[in-house]
C-alpha cells in the first residue's frame, strides 16, 4: 500500500507538473498571439495610410488626365492655326517673289529709259 501511495503521490505530482507546463505553454502561446495581433494592428494602420495615399494619387491622376485632355485639345487647335500661318507665309512669299520680279522688270525698264535719255542728252549737247 505504501507503494500505491507513493505512486499516487508521484502521479499527482506528474499531473500537477503537466498542468503547470500546459498553463505555461498556453500563456506563452497567448502572449505570442497577442504580439502577432498587435503586429497585425500596426500593419492594418499602415495599409489604411497607404490606401489613403492611393486614393489621393488616383484623384490627382484623374485631375491630371482631365487637364491633359484640355492641353491636347489646345495643342490641336494651335497645330491647326500653325498650318494656316504656314499657308499664309507661303502665300506672302509667292507675292513677294512676284513683286520682286515686277520690281526687277520696272528697274530694268527705268534703266533702259534713263540710258536712252542720257544718250539723247549727249546728242543734243
ChimeraX attribute file (.defattr): number of C-alpha atoms within 10 A of each C-alpha:
attribute: neighborCount
match mode: 1-to-1
recipient: residues
	/A:1	6
	/A:2	7
	/A:3	8
	/A:4	10
	/A:5	10
	/A:6	11
	/A:7	12
	/A:8	12
	/A:9	12
	/A:10	12
	/A:11	13
	/A:12	12
	/A:13	12
	/A:14	12
	/A:15	12
	/A:16	12
	/A:17	12
	/A:18	12
	/A:19	12
	/A:20	12
	/A:21	12
	/A:22	12
	/A:23	12
	/A:24	12
	/A:25	12
	/A:26	12
	/A:27	12
	/A:28	12
	/A:29	12
	/A:30	12
	/A:31	12
	/A:32	12
	/A:33	12
	/A:34	12
	/A:35	12
	/A:36	12
	/A:37	12
	/A:38	12
	/A:39	12
	/A:40	12
	/A:41	12
	/A:42	12
	/A:43	12
	/A:44	12
	/A:45	12
	/A:46	12
	/A:47	12
	/A:48	12
	/A:49	12
	/A:50	12
	/A:51	12
	/A:52	12
	/A:53	12
	/A:54	12
	/A:55	12
	/A:56	12
	/A:57	12
	/A:58	12
	/A:59	12
	/A:60	12
	/A:61	12
	/A:62	12
	/A:63	12
	/A:64	12
	/A:65	12
	/A:66	12
	/A:67	12
	/A:68	12
	/A:69	12
	/A:70	12
	/A:71	12
	/A:72	12
	/A:73	12
	/A:74	12
	/A:75	12
	/A:76	12
	/A:77	12
	/A:78	12
	/A:79	12
	/A:80	12
	/A:81	12
	/A:82	12
	/A:83	12
	/A:84	12
	/A:85	12
	/A:86	12
	/A:87	12
	/A:88	12
	/A:89	12
	/A:90	12
	/A:91	12
	/A:92	12
	/A:93	12
	/A:94	12
	/A:95	12
	/A:96	12
	/A:97	12
	/A:98	12
	/A:99	12
	/A:100	12
	/A:101	12
	/A:102	12
	/A:103	12
	/A:104	12
	/A:105	12
	/A:106	12
	/A:107	12
	/A:108	12
	/A:109	12
	/A:110	12
	/A:111	12
	/A:112	12
	/A:113	12
	/A:114	12
	/A:115	12
	/A:116	12
	/A:117	12
	/A:118	12
	/A:119	11
	/A:120	11
	/A:121	10
	/A:122	9
	/A:123	8
	/A:124	7
	/A:125	5
